[in-house]
């Protein structure tokens, strides 16, 4: 944002600021390239999201069967329960993406999408009078705030569509902006409704923006114009009505009303600000910059944008996952104020052009810049190349053991591993519960699953009365599961309970995972398998998608796919010597 690097920024009065000596073109381009590589590195988060396998699997199921599943799939506890899937468009996208470009291609596309989003915002900031370099510098904290949430998830659709929504509040359209602009939001919201639940935030922002625009118009003209008021009311109704344009009709908004009214303390990404981990730092940085920019700017403040930004900024306090929305709104509306504030607190004036960089100083700076560029480029390539499934985070070794020994059937599995397991073990195994949560599972199934994992600890729980008292046994009764795969680090109450349980025996263990199997009442029919027990944590990164019997772009098989090439399941009982 230093005016000695950026080109002249025009204040709102249109008077040019005194100019400094222009920086060499190679320096400006080099700094811009550094910033772009920094963005790419921040957006190249390599850890695989726990739900990615499931999203691809559900999209593949739809593609292979040709019909949208209406009840829960890949589960033995809720196979007849209605499934309200509000992420269909995203899942079709990643399913086709997996078949076309594979996991690494999806990883690269995710990073490129983030760079394009930031480039689009930069272009709009240039229309406000900022130089490209100054605008890019202002977006650095935005990229940092997006980094933790910029994974291959349906949220990507929310971030992109939210960006498109905010363009309707662009100040270049005049103040207050004409309401007819906001009608473009309705098709956006319809697409959003079928892509991700973040559409609720989009609808709220649009309605708030329409109401604030009408209020500013009334204050400006000191009278109520009923025609715009009627159009605004129609816009708000259309925005709310966009929720009905989906395969489930009114069942989707009805599900939202029920689901959003209940807390989810078991899911870490629904945590509040104080439990948000490193994301808190990004949030506080954005709040500090917003406050500084609004207080010190010499530009005219757009009241609609300021009030919307404050409304959006409050949301991450309750749920830190809303931080990206705040970051994107900041990117649209704050950089111009930040540049203005910087010029106000750093009012240096040059009476004569400073000496340009040349000679030894220029050569040394070029060398340093080249080394930085090379280092960042290598870091980006390394992050992209290491995409895969970490064996110390996911039970890759345990699933390989299950495949070697034909261990298939009804599986209770740790929450964060369930969608990996259901995709890797289909069609021969089904799971008790997974990350689709209450979109296709009754709340009793949800509660009983977490009862097993958390035990009597009630500090991170919300349970419905219909689930009865906490019982670790209930999850082992519903559907009579044959296998239980749990995380030794995170699910210690479950591990301890199963170790002591007379009906369950340990057949596989490493430093990450424990696999238990139900003891059989018919020992004469048992097939002996040698248990593998170790305390060593697996190391290395398995090639995506880390399935024990399939690899490549076509590793995901749909519900109606020909699975004859896969080994059929066997009813297997394991005897532990």
C-alpha positions in Angstrom: 0.0 0.0 0.0 3.0 2.3 0.1 2.4 5.2 -2.3 6.1 5.0 -3.4 5.3 1.7 -5.0 1.8 2.0 -6.1 0.6 4.4 -8.8 -1.3 7.5 -7.9 -4.7 6.9 -6.1 -7.3 9.6 -6.8 -9.2 10.9 -3.7 -12.9 11.2 -3.9 -12.6 14.9 -4.8 -10.7 14.0 -8.0 -7.5 15.9 -7.1 -4.3 14.0 -7.8 -2.0 13.3 -4.9 1.6 14.5 -5.3 3.5 11.8 -7.1 6.7 9.9 -6.0 9.3 8.6 -8.4 7.8 5.6 -10.1 9.3 2.3 -9.0 11.1 0.2 -11.7 8.7 -1.9 -13.7 10.7 -5.1 -12.8 10.2 -4.3 -9.1 6.5 -3.7 -9.4 6.0 -6.9 -11.4 8.2 -8.9 -9.0 6.3 -7.8 -6.0 3.0 -8.6 -7.7 4.3 -12.1 -8.6 5.4 -12.6 -4.9 1.9 -11.7 -3.7 0.3 -14.1 -6.3 2.5 -16.9 -5.2 1.7 -16.2 -1.6 -2.0 -16.4 -2.4 -1.4 -19.7 -4.2 0.5 -21.2 -1.3 -2.2 -20.1 1.2 -4.9 -21.7 -1.0 -2.9 -24.9 -1.6 -4.0 -26.5 1.7 -3.0 -30.1 1.1 -5.0 -31.9 3.9 -7.8 -34.0 2.4 -11.2 -32.9 3.8 -12.9 -35.8 5.6 -16.1 -35.4 3.5 -14.5 -35.3 0.1 -14.8 -39.0 -0.6 -18.4 -38.9 0.3 -19.2 -35.9 -2.0 -17.6 -37.6 -4.9 -19.3 -40.9 -4.1 -22.8 -39.4 -3.9 -22.2 -37.6 -7.2 -21.0 -40.8 -8.8 -24.0 -42.7 -7.5 -26.3 -40.2 -9.2 -24.3 -40.4 -12.5 -24.2 -44.2 -12.6 -27.9 -44.7 -11.6 -29.3 -41.8 -13.5 -31.6 -40.9 -10.7 -31.3 -38.8 -7.5 -31.3 -41.0 -4.4 -34.3 -40.1 -2.2 -33.3 -42.1 0.8 -30.0 -42.6 2.7 -27.4 -44.6 0.8 -24.3 -46.6 2.0 -25.7 -47.0 5.5 -27.4 -49.8 7.4 -29.0 -47.7 10.1 -31.1 -45.3 8.0 -31.5 -46.9 4.6 -35.2 -46.0 4.4 -34.8 -42.5 5.9 -35.5 -39.5 3.6 -32.3 -37.8 2.4 -32.5 -34.0 1.9 -29.2 -33.4 0.0 -28.7 -29.7 -0.4 -25.3 -30.1 -2.1 -26.2 -31.9 -5.3 -24.6 -29.5 -7.8 -21.3 -29.5 -6.0 -21.3 -33.3 -5.8 -22.0 -33.7 -9.5 -19.2 -31.2 -10.2 -16.5 -33.1 -8.1 -17.7 -36.5 -9.4 -17.2 -35.4 -13.0 -14.0 -33.6 -11.9 -12.6 -36.9 -10.4 -13.3 -38.8 -13.6 -11.8 -36.1 -15.8 -8.7 -34.8 -13.9 -8.4 -37.0 -10.8 -7.6 -35.8 -7.3 -4.5 -33.8 -8.2 -6.5 -32.0 -10.9 -9.2 -31.1 -8.3 -6.5 -29.8 -6.0 -5.1 -27.6 -8.7 -8.5 -26.4 -9.8 -9.4 -25.5 -6.2 -6.2 -23.3 -6.0 -6.9 -21.8 -9.4 -10.4 -20.9 -8.5 -9.2 -19.0 -5.4 -6.7 -17.1 -7.5 -9.4 -16.2 -10.0 -11.7 -15.0 -7.3 -9.0 -12.7 -5.8 -8.1 -11.5 -9.3 -11.7 -10.6 -10.0 -11.9 -8.6 -6.8 -8.6 -6.9 -7.6 -10.0 -5.8 -11.0 -13.0 -4.3 -9.3 -10.8 -2.5 -6.8 -8.8 -1.0 -9.7 -12.1 0.5 -11.0 -12.3 2.3 -7.6 -9.0 4.0 -8.4 -6.5 1.7 -6.7 -3.4 0.5 -8.4 -3.2 -3.2 -9.1 -0.3 -3.6 -6.6 -2.0 -1.7 -3.8 -5.2 -3.7 -4.3 -3.3 -7.0 -4.2 -1.5 -6.0 -1.0 -4.8 -5.3 0.6 -6.0 -8.8 -0.3 -3.2 -10.6 1.6 -5.1 -10.8 4.9 -8.2 -11.9 2.9 -6.2 -14.8 1.4 -4.9 -15.7 4.9 -8.5 -15.8 6.2 -9.7 -17.9 3.3 -6.8 -20.4 3.5 -8.1 -22.7 6.3 -11.6 -22.9 4.7 -10.5 -23.1 1.0 -10.8 -26.9 0.7 -12.5 -29.0 -1.9 -15.9 -28.7 -0.2 -19.4 -27.4 -1.1 -18.4 -24.2 0.7 -16.4 -23.2 -2.4 -19.6 -22.7 -4.2 -20.9 -20.5 -1.4 -17.7 -18.3 -1.5 -17.9 -17.9 -5.3 -21.7 -17.1 -5.3 -21.3 -14.8 -2.3 -18.7 -12.9 -4.3 -21.1 -12.6 -7.2 -23.8 -11.4 -4.9 -21.7 -8.6 -3.5 -21.0 -7.2 -6.9 -24.7 -6.0 -6.9 -23.8 -3.6 -4.1 -21.0 -2.0 -6.1 -20.7 1.7 -5.3 -20.0 2.5 -8.9 -23.7 1.9 -9.7 -24.6 5.1 -7.7 -26.0 5.5 -4.2 -28.3 4.1 -3.3 -28.0 1.4 -6.0 -31.1 0.8 -8.1 -33.2 -2.1 -6.9 -33.4 -3.6 -10.4 -29.8 -4.7 -10.0 -30.7 -7.0 -7.2 -33.0 -9.2 -9.4 -29.8 -10.7 -10.8 -29.4 -12.3 -7.3 -32.4 -14.6 -7.7 -30.9 -17.0 -10.3 -27.7 -16.9 -8.2 -29.7 -18.0 -5.1 -31.4 -20.8 -7.0 -28.0 -22.2 -8.0 -26.8 -21.7 -4.5 -29.8 -23.5 -3.0 -28.8 -26.7 -4.8 -25.1 -26.3 -4.0 -24.6 -25.5 -0.3 -26.4 -24.5 2.9 -24.5 -21.1 2.8 -27.4 -19.9 0.7 -29.2 -19.0 4.0 -26.4 -16.4 4.6 -26.8 -15.1 1.0 -30.5 -14.7 1.4 -30.1 -12.8 4.6 -27.4 -10.5 3.2 -29.6 -9.8 0.1 -32.7 -9.0 2.2 -30.6 -6.8 4.6 -29.1 -5.0 1.6 -32.5 -4.3 0.1 -33.9 -3.1 3.4 -30.9 -0.8 4.0 -31.1 0.5 0.5 -34.7 1.4 0.9 -34.0 3.0 4.2 -31.2 5.1 2.8 -33.5 6.2 -0.1 -36.1 7.3 2.4 -33.6 9.3 4.4 -32.1 10.8 1.3 -35.4 12.0 -0.2 -37.3 12.4 3.2 -40.3 10.6 1.9 -41.5 7.1 1.3 -41.8 6.1 -2.4 -44.2 3.2 -2.4 -43.2 1.8 -5.8 -39.6 1.0 -4.7 -41.0 -0.3 -1.4 -43.2 -2.7 -3.3 -40.4 -3.8 -5.5 -38.2 -4.4 -2.5 -40.8 -6.5 -0.8 -41.1 -8.5 -4.0 -37.4 -9.0 -4.1 -37.3 -10.2 -0.5 -40.1 -12.7 -1.2 -38.4 -13.9 -4.3 -35.1 -14.4 -2.4 -36.9 -16.5 0.3 -38.8 -18.3 -2.4 -35.6 -19.4 -4.1 -35.3 -22.0 -1.4 -38.2 -23.8 -2.9 -36.5 -24.4 -6.3 -34.9 -27.7 -5.5 -35.7 -31.4 -6.0 -37.3 -31.6 -2.5 -39.6 -28.6 -2.7 -40.8 -27.3 0.8 -39.0 -30.2 2.5 -35.7 -28.4 2.1 -36.6 -25.1 3.9 -38.4 -27.2 6.5 -35.2 -29.2 7.1 -33.2 -26.0 7.4 -35.7 -24.7 10.0 -35.2 -27.8 12.1 -31.5 -28.3 11.6 -30.3 -24.7 12.1 -32.3 -24.5 15.4 -30.1 -27.1 17.0 -26.5 -26.6 18.1 -23.7 -28.9 16.9 -21.0 -28.9 19.5 -19.7 -32.3 18.3 -18.6 -30.7 15.0 -15.5 -28.6 15.4 -16.1 -26.3 12.4 -19.4 -25.1 14.0 -17.4 -23.8 16.9 -17.5 -20.2 18.0 -14.8 -17.6 17.8 -13.0 -18.5 21.0 -12.7 -22.2 19.8 -11.7 -21.3 16.3 -8.0 -22.0 16.5 -5.7 -20.1 14.2 -8.6 -18.6 12.3 -9.1 -16.2 15.3 -5.9 -14.4 14.3 -7.2 -13.8 10.8 -10.5 -12.6 12.2 -8.9 -10.2 14.6 -6.6 -8.8 11.9 -9.6 -8.1 9.6 -11.5 -6.4 12.5 -8.5 -4.2 13.3 -8.0 -3.2 9.6 -11.7 -2.6 9.2 -11.8 -0.3 12.3 -8.7 1.6 11.2 -9.9 2.0 7.7 -13.3 3.3 8.6 -12.0 5.7 11.2 -9.1 7.2 9.3 -10.4 7.1 5.7 -10.9 10.4 3.8 -13.2 8.7 1.3 -16.9 8.8 1.5 -18.3 5.9 3.4 -21.2 4.0 1.8 -23.6 3.4 4.7 -25.2 0.3 3.1 -21.8 -1.3 2.6 -20.6 -0.4 6.1 -23.7 -1.7 7.8 -23.7 -4.9 5.8 -20.0 -5.4 6.6 -20.6 -5.0 10.3 -23.5 -7.5 10.2 -21.4 -10.0 8.3 -18.5 -9.4 10.7 -20.6 -10.4 13.7 -21.4 -13.9 12.3 -18.0 -15.5 12.9 -18.3 -14.8 16.6 -21.0 -17.5 16.8 -19.6 -19.8 14.1 -16.0 -19.3 12.9 -16.9 -21.0 9.6 -18.5 -17.7 8.5 -15.1 -16.0 8.5 -14.7 -16.3 4.7 -17.9 -14.3 4.2 -16.4 -11.5 6.3 -13.1 -11.7 4.4 -14.8 -11.5 1.0 -16.9 -8.5 2.1 -13.8 -6.9 3.5 -12.1 -7.4 0.2 -14.8 -5.6 -1.7 -15.4 -2.6 0.5 -12.3 -1.9 2.7 -9.1 -1.7 0.5 -10.0 1.8 -0.8 -10.5 3.0 2.8 -7.2 1.3 3.9 -5.2 3.0 1.1 -6.8 6.3 2.0 -6.0 5.8 5.7 -2.4 4.9 4.9 -1.9 8.1 2.9 -3.4 10.0 5.8 -1.1 8.6 8.5 2.0 8.6 6.1 1.7 12.0 4.3 5.2 12.1 2.9 5.8 14.5 0.0 8.7 14.6 -2.4 9.7 17.9 -3.9 11.9 16.1 -6.4 12.0 12.6 -7.9 14.1 10.2 -5.9 17.0 8.5 -7.6 16.0 5.3 -9.4 17.4 2.0 -8.4 20.5 1.2 -10.4 24.0 -0.4 -10.2 24.9 -2.8 -7.4 21.8 -2.0 -5.4 19.5 -2.9 -8.3 21.4 -6.2 -9.0 21.3 -7.2 -5.3 17.6 -6.5 -5.1 16.9 -8.4 -8.3 18.8 -11.4 -6.9 16.9 -11.3 -3.6 13.6 -11.0 -5.4 14.5 -13.9 -7.7 15.4 -16.1 -4.7 12.1 -15.3 -3.0 10.1 -16.0 -6.1 11.9 -19.3 -6.6 11.4 -20.3 -3.0 7.7 -19.5 -3.1 7.2 -21.3 -6.4 9.0 -24.4 -5.0 6.7 -24.3 -1.9 3.6 -24.1 -4.1 4.7 -27.0 -6.3 5.7 -29.0 -3.2 2.2 -28.5 -1.6 0.5 -29.5 -4.8 2.7 -32.5 -5.4 2.1 -33.8 -1.9 -1.6 -34.1 -2.3 -2.8 -37.5 -1.1 -4.1 -39.2 1.9 -1.9 -39.0 5.0 -1.6 -42.4 6.7 -1.2 -40.8 10.1 -4.6 -39.0 9.7 -6.7 -41.6 7.9 -7.0 -45.4 8.5 -5.4 -46.3 5.2 -3.5 -49.2 6.8 -6.6 -50.5 8.6 -8.7 -50.6 5.5 -5.9 -52.4 3.7 -5.9 -55.0 6.4 -9.7 -55.3 6.1 -9.3 -55.9 2.3 -6.6 -58.5 2.7 -8.7 -60.5 5.1 -12.1 -60.0 3.4 -13.5 -58.2 6.4 -16.7 -56.7 5.1 -20.1 -55.9 6.5 -21.9 -53.4 8.7 -19.3 -51.0 10.1 -19.4 -48.4 12.9 -16.6 -46.0 12.1 -15.1 -42.8 13.6 -17.0 -39.8 12.5 -14.2 -38.1 10.5 -13.4 -41.4 8.7 -16.9 -42.5 7.8 -17.1 -41.0 4.3 -13.7 -42.3 3.4 -14.7 -45.8 4.6 -18.1 -45.9 2.8 -16.5 -44.9 -0.5 -13.5 -47.2 -0.1 -15.4 -50.3 1.0 -18.5 -50.0 -1.3 -20.4 -52.1 -2.3 -19.5 -54.7 0.3 -19.7 -52.6 3.5 -22.1 -50.0 4.8 -21.6 -47.6 7.7 -23.7 -46.7 10.7 -23.3 -42.9 10.5 -21.3 -40.4 8.5 -20.8 -36.7 7.9 -24.1 -36.2 6.1 -25.4 -35.8 9.7 -29.1 -35.0 10.0 -29.7 -34.7 6.2 -30.3 -38.4 6.2 -30.0 -39.7 9.7 -32.6 -39.5 12.6 -31.2 -37.6 15.6 -31.3 -40.7 17.7 -28.7 -42.4 15.4 -26.6 -39.2 15.6 -26.8 -39.2 19.4 -26.1 -42.9 19.9 -23.1 -42.7 17.6 -21.5 -39.9 19.6 -22.4 -41.7 22.8 -20.1 -44.5 21.8 -17.3 -42.1 20.7 -17.5 -39.7 23.6 -18.8 -41.9 26.4 -20.4 -40.1 29.4 -18.6 -36.8 28.8 -21.4 -34.3 28.2 -19.2 -31.2 27.6 -19.4 -31.4 23.8 -22.8 -32.7 23.4 -26.3 -31.8 22.3 -28.8 -34.6 22.5 -32.6 -34.8 21.8 -34.8 -36.2 24.6 -35.9 -39.1 22.3 -32.4 -40.6 22.5 -32.8 -41.5 26.2 -29.9 -41.5 28.6 -26.3 -41.7 27.3 -25.4 -45.3 26.4 -22.3 -46.5 24.6 -24.0 -49.8 23.9 -26.9 -48.5 21.9 -24.7 -47.8 18.8 -23.6 -51.4 18.9 -27.2 -52.7 19.0 -28.8 -50.8 16.1 -28.5 -52.9 13.0 -26.2 -55.4 14.7 -22.9 -54.1 13.3 -20.1 -56.6 12.7 -17.1 -54.2 12.8 -16.0 -51.1 14.6 -13.2 -48.9 13.4 -12.2 -46.1 15.8 -9.5 -43.5 16.3 -7.2 -44.3 19.2 -6.3 -40.7 19.8 -9.7 -39.0 19.5 -12.2 -41.8 20.5 -10.5 -43.0 23.7 -13.8 -43.7 25.5 -14.9 -45.9 22.7 -11.6 -47.8 22.6 -11.7 -48.4 26.3 -15.3 -49.5 26.2 -14.7 -52.0 23.4 -11.5 -53.4 24.9 -13.6 -54.4 28.0 -16.6 -55.6 26.0 -17.1 -59.4 26.1 -18.8 -59.3 22.6 -16.0 -57.6 20.8 -12.4 -58.5 20.0 -9.5 -56.5 18.7 -8.2 -57.7 15.3 -6.2 -54.8 14.1 -4.3 -52.0 15.8 -1.7 -49.4 15.0 -0.8 -46.0 16.5 -3.8 -44.4 14.9 -6.7 -46.9 14.5 -8.3 -49.8 16.3 -10.5 -52.4 14.5 -12.8 -54.5 16.5 -15.0 -57.4 15.4 -18.1 -58.9 17.0 -17.4 -62.3 18.4 -19.4 -65.1 16.8 -21.7 -67.6 18.5 -20.7 -70.2 15.9 -17.0 -70.7 16.4 -17.0 -73.9 14.3 -17.6 -71.8 11.2 -14.8 -69.3 12.0 -12.0 -68.5 9.6 -8.8 -67.9 11.4 -7.1 -64.6 10.7 -3.9 -63.5 12.3 -4.4 -60.2 14.2 -2.0 -57.3 13.5 -1.4 -55.3 16.6 1.1 -52.5 16.8 1.6 -49.2 18.5 3.5 -47.6 15.7 1.8 -44.7 13.9 1.6 -45.2 10.1 3.7 -42.8 8.1 3.7 -41.5 4.5 1.1 -40.3 2.1 -1.1 -42.7 0.1 -2.0 -42.0 -3.5 -5.5 -40.5 -3.7 -8.1 -41.9 -3.1 -6.3 -44.5 -1.1 -8.7 -47.3 -1.7 -7.4 -50.8 -0.9 -8.6 -52.4 -4.2 -9.1 -49.5 -6.7 -7.0 -46.6 -8.0 -7.1 -43.9 -10.6 -9.7 -41.5 -11.9 -12.4 -44.3 -12.0 -11.8 -45.6 -8.5 -15.2 -44.5 -7.4 -18.0 -46.9 -8.4 -21.7 -45.9 -8.3 -24.6 -47.7 -6.8 -25.6 -49.4 -10.1 -22.0 -49.9 -11.4 -20.8 -53.4 -12.4 -18.9 -54.6 -9.3 -18.2 -58.1 -10.6 -14.5 -57.4 -10.8 -14.5 -56.8 -7.0 -14.1 -59.7 -4.7 -17.5 -60.6 -3.2 -17.9 -60.2 0.6 -17.7 -63.2 2.9 -19.2 -63.7 6.3 -15.9 -63.8 8.2 -15.4 -64.5 11.9 -12.0 -63.8 13.4 -10.5 -65.8 16.2 -7.9 -64.1 18.3 -5.3 -66.6 19.6 
